[in-house]
Amino acid sequence: PDVAATLAAEWVDGCQGAGVLACAKHFPGHGRTRGDSHMELPVVRAAADTLYGQDLVPFRAAIDAGVAAVMTAHVAFPALDARDVPATLSRPILHDVLRRQLGFEGLVVTDALIMEGVHAARAREEGGPASRATGGPPPRPADAWPPEVRALAAGCDLLLYPRDLVDVARALERALRDGALDAERVRASLAHRQQWAEWAAPATGEAAPDAALAPDPWGVEVAERVVHVVRGRVHALRGDVEVVIVDDDLGGPYPPPSREPLLAALAADGATVRRVEEPGASRGPLIVALFGDIRSWKGRPGYSTAARDAVAGAVARARAAARDAVVVQFSHPRLAAELAGAPDVVCAWGGEEVMQRAAARWLLRRR
């Protein structure tokens, strides 16, 4: 937690020092979840002492560094709010913990409101706010309002990605009319938003140029700098290269990035690079590219048994043929501990195209 806190504070300083609003997410912590809040409401059952002593430490550091925004988690925390509600809809979590105890005064923004984690939530409260309308229907219970209304009532300032903007606008108007939303609270949220929008606006009043079309040289450099040997050593790449791709990212709600950038970048200096299902008769080096990003939809914190077996088998066959073999894992370095059959492991952190190309350049420098 202390290392994460230090890095979070540095990130906030770096972003906001360049005029970019930083956002700490997902409060009060998403790292313990096994379920995917896009598909369900995960529940974190850690004790309050554990949450305060570990999970909230980086958030406290980000807040102390002056972070502009905090994003909420569509995750329930019974130790902080005994009702079955995600933090996004929890006033005890957003007001009592985030605002009062941690002293956060910036923007609170929801996670995306198209996600099932916030729609599947059902509060146990009974009764609702007193209606200010006369002669109308009785007021709804608090948990009968749409999540957008409940998020604002809980303490959020901004609603991210509602399912239907028109319906949400109408629901907010009804909630203000019926007293489910306090008008002063809404005005305070608007003022928060305006304050930070003005802070981030370019001094000229003109929009910043769109730099997304060209690779950022600094980002490319950083991607290559974070590639590193986790254990063992990496021999010089000599001769033709074979690549076995072990993909532990298949399935789930999102298609993974193409794996072709890795192969194309390895062949950039004219070497022959072949993708194979298993090591062939080549005497050249073998690269086992293991794609295994940590994703909550997998329901496990590490690699699958099939992925671990595939890596171990490819390395064993290469070593039996007296070939150099290195595993490049596109995931968190701690997962290298699961690869007992791989003595030489390089970490490239994630499977994004920029990291594939960075890993290839890092390997080619050893040709």
Secondary structure in CASP SS format (residue, H / E / C, confidence):
PFRMAT SS
TARGET T0000
AUTHOR 0000-0000-0000
METHOD secondary structure of the structure
MODEL  1
P C 1.00
D H 1.00
V H 1.00
A H 1.00
A H 1.00
T H 1.00
L H 1.00
A H 1.00
A H 1.00
E H 1.00
W H 1.00
V H 1.00
D H 1.00
G H 1.00
C H 1.00
Q H 1.00
G H 1.00
A C 1.00
G C 1.00
V C 1.00
L C 1.00
A C 1.00
C E 1.00
A E 1.00
K E 1.00
H E 1.00
F E 1.00
P C 1.00
G C 1.00
H C 1.00
G C 1.00
R C 1.00
T C 1.00
R C 1.00
G C 1.00
D C 1.00
S C 1.00
H C 1.00
M C 1.00
E C 1.00
L C 1.00
P C 1.00
V E 1.00
V C 1.00
R C 1.00
A C 1.00
A C 1.00
A H 1.00
D H 1.00
T H 1.00
L H 1.00
Y H 1.00
G H 1.00
Q H 1.00
D H 1.00
L C 1.00
V H 1.00
P H 1.00
F H 1.00
R H 1.00
A H 1.00
A H 1.00
I H 1.00
D H 1.00
A C 1.00
G C 1.00
V C 1.00
A C 1.00
A E 1.00
V E 1.00
M E 1.00
T E 1.00
A C 1.00
H C 1.00
V C 1.00
A E 1.00
F C 1.00
P C 1.00
A C 1.00
L C 1.00
D C 1.00
A C 1.00
R C 1.00
D C 1.00
V C 1.00
P E 1.00
A H 1.00
T H 1.00
L H 1.00
S C 1.00
R H 1.00
P H 1.00
I H 1.00
L H 1.00
H H 1.00
D H 1.00
V H 1.00
L H 1.00
R H 1.00
R H 1.00
Q H 1.00
L C 1.00
G C 1.00
F C 1.00
E C 1.00
G C 1.00
L E 1.00
V E 1.00
V E 1.00
T C 1.00
D C 1.00
A C 1.00
L C 1.00
I C 1.00
M C 1.00
E H 1.00
G H 1.00
V H 1.00
H H 1.00
A C 1.00
A C 1.00
R C 1.00
A C 1.00
R C 1.00
E C 1.00
E C 1.00
G C 1.00
G C 1.00
P C 1.00
A C 1.00
S C 1.00
R C 1.00
A C 1.00
T C 1.00
G C 1.00
G C 1.00
P C 1.00
P C 1.00
P C 1.00
R C 1.00
P C 1.00
A H 1.00
D H 1.00
A H 1.00
W C 1.00
P C 1.00
P H 1.00
E H 1.00
V H 1.00
R H 1.00
A H 1.00
L H 1.00
A H 1.00
A H 1.00
G C 1.00
C C 1.00
D C 1.00
L E 1.00
L C 1.00
L C 1.00
Y C 1.00
P C 1.00
R C 1.00
D C 1.00
L H 1.00
V H 1.00
D H 1.00
V H 1.00
A H 1.00
R H 1.00
A H 1.00
L H 1.00
E H 1.00
R H 1.00
A H 1.00
L H 1.00
R H 1.00
D H 1.00
G C 1.00
A C 1.00
L C 1.00
D C 1.00
A H 1.00
E H 1.00
R H 1.00
V H 1.00
R H 1.00
A H 1.00
S H 1.00
L H 1.00
A H 1.00
H H 1.00
R H 1.00
Q H 1.00
Q H 1.00
W H 1.00
A H 1.00
E H 1.00
W H 1.00
A H 1.00
A C 1.00
P C 1.00
A C 1.00
T C 1.00
G C 1.00
E C 1.00
A C 1.00
A C 1.00
P C 1.00
D C 1.00
A C 1.00
A C 1.00
L C 1.00
A C 1.00
P C 1.00
D C 1.00
P H 1.00
W H 1.00
G H 1.00
V H 1.00
E H 1.00
V H 1.00
A H 1.00
E H 1.00
R H 1.00
V C 1.00
V C 1.00
H E 1.00
V E 1.00
V E 1.00
R E 1.00
G C 1.00
R C 1.00
V C 1.00
H C 1.00
A C 1.00
L C 1.00
R C 1.00
G C 1.00
D C 1.00
V E 1.00
E E 1.00
V E 1.00
V E 1.00
I E 1.00
V E 1.00
D E 1.00
D C 1.00
D C 1.00
L C 1.00
G C 1.00
G C 1.00
P C 1.00
Y C 1.00
P C 1.00
P C 1.00
P C 1.00
S C 1.00
R C 1.00
E H 1.00
P H 1.00
L H 1.00
L H 1.00
A H 1.00
A H 1.00
L H 1.00
A C 1.00
A C 1.00
D C 1.00
G C 1.00
A C 1.00
T C 1.00
V E 1.00
R E 1.00
R E 1.00
V C 1.00
E C 1.00
E C 1.00
P C 1.00
G C 1.00
A C 1.00
S C 1.00
R C 1.00
G C 1.00
P C 1.00
L E 1.00
I E 1.00
V E 1.00
A E 1.00
L E 1.00
F E 1.00
G C 1.00
D C 1.00
I C 1.00
R C 1.00
S H 1.00
W H 1.00
K H 1.00
G C 1.00
R C 1.00
P C 1.00
G C 1.00
Y C 1.00
S C 1.00
T H 1.00
A H 1.00
A H 1.00
R H 1.00
D H 1.00
A H 1.00
V H 1.00
A H 1.00
G H 1.00
A H 1.00
V H 1.00
A H 1.00
R H 1.00
A H 1.00
R H 1.00
A H 1.00
A C 1.00
A C 1.00
R C 1.00
D C 1.00
A E 1.00
V E 1.00
V E 1.00
V E 1.00
Q E 1.00
F E 1.00
S C 1.00
H C 1.00
P H 1.00
R H 1.00
L H 1.00
A H 1.00
A H 1.00
E H 1.00
L C 1.00
A C 1.00
G C 1.00
A C 1.00
P C 1.00
D C 1.00
V E 1.00
V E 1.00
C E 1.00
A C 1.00
W C 1.00
G C 1.00
G C 1.00
E C 1.00
E H 1.00
V H 1.00
M H 1.00
Q H 1.00
R H 1.00
A H 1.00
A H 1.00
A H 1.00
R H 1.00
W H 1.00
L H 1.00
L H 1.00
R C 1.00
R C 1.00
R C 1.00
END
